Amino acid sequence: MRIGGRAAKKKQKGEPVRFAELADGDIVVHRDHGLGIYRGLSTVELFSVINDFMLIEYRDGDKLYLPVDRLNLISKYEGLSDKQPKIDKLGSQSWKTTKSKIKEEVWKVAQELLDIYALREIRKGRQFSPPGHLFQELEESFPFEETPGQQKAIDDVLDDLTSENPMDRLVCGDVGYGKTEVAIRAAFKVVEDGFQAAVLVPTTVLAEQHVKTFRERLKGFPVTVECINRFRTPAEQRRILKELAQGELNIIIGTHRLLSKDVIFHNLGLLVIDEEHRFGVAHKEKVKKMRAEVDILTLTATPIPRTLQMSLLNIRDLSVISSPRNTDVP
């Protein structure tokens, strides 16, 4: 048994964990001791003083009693997968080693991101032309009235595309708030100038939904839209990739299959990423390398904290659609 420190004489830094967020058996992270299992609250008498302590169980049954006024050292574990994490051994060097490795990786990722965004800042973008007659027809064919947030997002994207600087914009809005229409207009603007657009989605079902929506909206316009995923036969995939490489295909929608080595674009101008946080590490690495080369538009309903943080720090531009469209308005 170990007592995790006496009551602090001055206010500790950090946001304390709330008991309402914890249940017996939850994994928690102690800043100094690593991953343990929350086992509730205990009242302990120490040096003739009765105090409340959080009980944390570590590997081999070791227990840590943490005073409730030191809860700033604890946070709830939130993993990126459903895999059960490995509980640390109290007093061992494993947690210090893990923290050291994480710091190195964080600095590495931060440096890579800074390099990428520095390159994007110093290089000039393609500076697409202002919306033309066909684009105005596309706007007029929209069967709904744009919400203020949706219209602002569209205007932001068009401003980015027609400026000298390459676009890297995050459009945040809940399901049904009209993010897809923003992507359709961005892709159409790029195609209007003779470039290709790619839409990267996390699931096959979503890819099929998007290709249906894109085709319905662009029906009657000189734009070709295709989808590549596991539902396409090998022969269909070969045809699609050939047309893509030769510039005969304007917009391609697909899963991580779009990131394969055999996918060659004729003149890619825009990459739309739907729910970037749902892609794996290897896929994100490939996308990261593309950021310095093409205009990027990211759509999300639930931005990951790092992505949102980058937007708030003006490393990435942010547009928020805060209200749903009114489907009753013609």
Secondary structure, DSSP 8 states (H G I E B T S, - for coil): -EE-----SS--SS----GGG--TT-EEEETTTEEEEEEEEEEEEETTEEEEEEEEE-GGG-EEEEEGGGGGGEEE---SSSS------TT-SHHHHHHHHHHHHHHHHHHHHHHHHHHHHHS---------HHHHHHHHT-SS---HHHHHHHHHHHHHHTSSS--EEEEEE-TTSSHHHHHHHHHHHHHHTT-EEEEE-SSHHHHHHHHHHHHHHTTTSS--EEEESTTS-HHHHHHHHHHHHHT---EEEESGGGGSTT---SSEEEEEEESGGGS-HHHHHHHHHHTTTSEEEEEESS--HHHHHHHHTTSSEEEEE-S---TT--
